[in-house]
Amino acid sequence: NAGVTQTPKFRILKIGQSMTLQCTQDMNHNYMYWYRQDPGMGLKLIYYSVGAGITDKGEVPNGYNVSRSTTEDFPLRLELAAPSQTSVYFCASSYSGALARDGTEAFFGQGTRLTVV
Amino acid sequence: AQTVTQSQPEMSVQEAETVTLSCTYDTSESNYYLFWYKQPPSRQMILVIRQEAYKQQNATENRFSVNFQKAAKSFSLKISDSQLGDTAMYFCAFMSYRDDKIIFGKGTRLHILP
């Protein structure tokens, strides 16, 4: 069972370049999330999705875009990379979010370390 | 907006000792989940324990237990008989029933010393 898979694991971008961080899950989870983790800052929510075709902004959405065309995939797009986007990015998924009252939890990918120079 | 505060950036304890990590949160919601996640050097996020707010009984998972004080909005994690493998960053997290976002604290870096 692969769980949540992120690619790539590492990437160096030049300022102004664009790229897409891929995230896919095979657990048929309806909720998916993108976080960034800066040193000493915990995890900040960038975007999230409660199902295919539905996305919403988190705490720090500026400079990013997402799409959710399928249940499995939730790519994160950086259009014009800036040094402030240097961070570790985590994708996560969960089955039912807060509404199920079934002990839901989020499953995380291994993270992508992105450096913008 | 909900917030999660972890007031201890870093802690160190001797192996086999008991350690308590603090977490407070702010919300106007009455129904929600609280979580503790562990992040070892491998970066993988691992669920340690979860608590549903409507349950008065504190959750326990082997050596890990929580002290959930709903009125005080406090959710501390106790690790008993600490082991070297417990060395990691620990994050407290909040998720309300109404809002689907999971909000994390800044984390506490825990060192277990041999």
Interface residues (C-beta under 8 A of the other chain):
Chain A: Y31 Y33 Y35 G40 M41 G42 L43 K44 L45 Y48 V50 G58 V88 F90 A92 S94 G97 A98 L99 R101 G103 T104 E105 A106 F108 Q110 G111
Chain B: Q6 P9 N31 Y32 Y33 F35 S42 R43 Q44 M45 L47 R50 E52 Y54 F91 M95 S96 Y97 R98 D99 D100 K101 I102 I103 F104 G105 K106 G107
